[in-house]
Amino acid sequence: GTLIRHVAATRFAIARREVTNAEFSVFLAASGYVPPRTERFVIHGAPTDPVTHVELADARAYSAWAGLRLPTEDEWQIAAAEGLLERATPLVWNLTESEHNDGRTRFHILKGGCEALTSPSDWYVESGPRPPEYAVKLLQCGAGLNRSPRIGFRCAIDLR
């Protein structure tokens, strides 16, 4: 069956596209940001490609520096369902500000899907574009293990 849940939504704006390598590089140069753990922390690809190999802490640091924040999973879903989001290529999962703790593990929610994989990835999950209501729980592993070429992010902001 389908589960429908109602959420209180406040006014927000969300970026049409993911943060790019060029934008993230400006942040790194201007802020001097260095993650506490640097394993798998690399910038690669074209300047206009979505930045990848970022963890939740890296995305939060960029967002705060820019005066923004990450969208919640619900905000991402609302915007995607309304056709307000553009998906850059390569297609990457989007981090959200929806972090949870079930008492044993910490995880956060990814939305959107990634490029279709022809072979298994370093973390096994369905690939290809996903509908707005689809979500993936990504365990918080530490030591750079959440950094992936398949994960990026976009920013949001509260509106008055």
Buried (B, 14 or more C-beta within 10 A) or exposed (E): EEEEEEEEEEEBBBBEBBBBBBBBEBBBEEEEBEBEBEEBBEBEBEEEBBBBBBBBBBBBBBBEBBEBBBBBBBBBBBBBEEEEBEBBEBBBBBBBBBBEEEEEEBBBBBBBBBBEEEEEEEBEBEBEEBEBEBBBEBEBBEEBBBBBBBBBBBBBBEEE
